[in-house]
Amino acid sequence: MCENGLYANKIYIHTDNVVGRENMYHTLIAAQKRGFIDGDIEIYHYSITPNKYSG
C-alpha cells in the first residue's frame, strides 16, 4: 500500500496465524503513526468473514 500509493477505507487482517495477525496489525498501526498510510483508515485485527476451515 505504501509503496504503490494505494488507499483503503478499512483493512481487515484475515489470517488465522495469531502471531502473523498481531505483527501485521501492529505494523499497520505503526505505519499510521508515522504517516505512511492515512490515519483515518480503520484497521481491524479480525477477518470480515468467518473462516469456515478453522473449526
ChimeraX commands (.cxc) that place a marker at each C-alpha (Angstrom):
marker #1 position 0.00,0.00,0.00 radius 0.5
marker #1 position 2.71,2.44,0.99 radius 0.5
marker #1 position 4.97,1.78,-1.97 radius 0.5
marker #1 position 2.20,1.93,-4.57 radius 0.5
marker #1 position 0.10,4.74,-3.12 radius 0.5
marker #1 position -2.96,2.52,-2.67 radius 0.5
marker #1 position -5.80,3.56,-0.36 radius 0.5
marker #1 position -8.46,1.65,1.55 radius 0.5
marker #1 position -11.18,2.84,3.92 radius 0.5
marker #1 position -10.93,-0.30,6.02 radius 0.5
marker #1 position -8.35,-3.06,6.39 radius 0.5
marker #1 position -9.34,-6.47,7.75 radius 0.5
marker #1 position -6.47,-8.80,8.62 radius 0.5
marker #1 position -7.76,-12.20,7.60 radius 0.5
marker #1 position -5.19,-14.74,8.72 radius 0.5
marker #1 position -5.69,-17.40,11.39 radius 0.5
marker #1 position -1.98,-17.19,12.22 radius 0.5
marker #1 position -2.11,-15.48,15.61 radius 0.5
marker #1 position 1.47,-14.24,15.58 radius 0.5
marker #1 position 1.28,-13.08,11.96 radius 0.5
marker #1 position -2.03,-11.29,12.55 radius 0.5
marker #1 position -0.64,-9.39,15.54 radius 0.5
marker #1 position 2.52,-8.49,13.63 radius 0.5
marker #1 position 0.52,-7.22,10.64 radius 0.5
marker #1 position -1.83,-5.25,12.88 radius 0.5
marker #1 position 0.96,-3.53,14.78 radius 0.5
marker #1 position 2.89,-2.84,11.56 radius 0.5
marker #1 position -0.15,-1.09,10.09 radius 0.5
marker #1 position -0.77,0.91,13.27 radius 0.5
marker #1 position 2.89,1.99,13.27 radius 0.5
marker #1 position 2.61,2.98,9.60 radius 0.5
marker #1 position -0.36,5.19,10.51 radius 0.5
marker #1 position 1.52,6.81,13.39 radius 0.5
marker #1 position 4.49,7.55,11.14 radius 0.5
marker #1 position 2.30,8.94,8.36 radius 0.5
marker #1 position 3.00,6.24,5.77 radius 0.5
marker #1 position -0.72,5.48,5.50 radius 0.5
marker #1 position -3.66,7.75,6.30 radius 0.5
marker #1 position -4.75,7.93,9.91 radius 0.5
marker #1 position -8.43,7.68,9.02 radius 0.5
marker #1 position -8.12,4.12,7.70 radius 0.5
marker #1 position -9.92,1.72,10.03 radius 0.5
marker #1 position -7.78,-1.33,10.83 radius 0.5
marker #1 position -9.37,-4.50,12.19 radius 0.5
marker #1 position -7.36,-7.44,13.52 radius 0.5
marker #1 position -10.04,-9.93,12.50 radius 0.5
marker #1 position -11.50,-11.13,9.25 radius 0.5
marker #1 position -14.56,-9.59,7.60 radius 0.5
marker #1 position -15.94,-13.13,7.14 radius 0.5
marker #1 position -15.62,-16.20,9.38 radius 0.5
marker #1 position -13.09,-18.83,8.32 radius 0.5
marker #1 position -15.09,-21.98,7.57 radius 0.5
marker #1 position -11.97,-24.16,7.84 radius 0.5
marker #1 position -10.91,-23.27,11.39 radius 0.5
marker #1 position -13.30,-25.42,13.42 radius 0.5
marker link #1:1,2 radius 0.2
marker link #1:2,3 radius 0.2
marker link #1:3,4 radius 0.2
marker link #1:4,5 radius 0.2
marker link #1:5,6 radius 0.2
marker link #1:6,7 radius 0.2
marker link #1:7,8 radius 0.2
marker link #1:8,9 radius 0.2
marker link #1:9,10 radius 0.2
marker link #1:10,11 radius 0.2
marker link #1:11,12 radius 0.2
marker link #1:12,13 radius 0.2
marker link #1:13,14 radius 0.2
marker link #1:14,15 radius 0.2
marker link #1:15,16 radius 0.2
marker link #1:16,17 radius 0.2
marker link #1:17,18 radius 0.2
marker link #1:18,19 radius 0.2
marker link #1:19,20 radius 0.2
marker link #1:20,21 radius 0.2
marker link #1:21,22 radius 0.2
marker link #1:22,23 radius 0.2
marker link #1:23,24 radius 0.2
marker link #1:24,25 radius 0.2
marker link #1:25,26 radius 0.2
marker link #1:26,27 radius 0.2
marker link #1:27,28 radius 0.2
marker link #1:28,29 radius 0.2
marker link #1:29,30 radius 0.2
marker link #1:30,31 radius 0.2
marker link #1:31,32 radius 0.2
marker link #1:32,33 radius 0.2
marker link #1:33,34 radius 0.2
marker link #1:34,35 radius 0.2
marker link #1:35,36 radius 0.2
marker link #1:36,37 radius 0.2
marker link #1:37,38 radius 0.2
marker link #1:38,39 radius 0.2
marker link #1:39,40 radius 0.2
marker link #1:40,41 radius 0.2
marker link #1:41,42 radius 0.2
marker link #1:42,43 radius 0.2
marker link #1:43,44 radius 0.2
marker link #1:44,45 radius 0.2
marker link #1:45,46 radius 0.2
marker link #1:46,47 radius 0.2
marker link #1:47,48 radius 0.2
marker link #1:48,49 radius 0.2
marker link #1:49,50 radius 0.2
marker link #1:50,51 radius 0.2
marker link #1:51,52 radius 0.2
marker link #1:52,53 radius 0.2
marker link #1:53,54 radius 0.2
marker link #1:54,55 radius 0.2
view
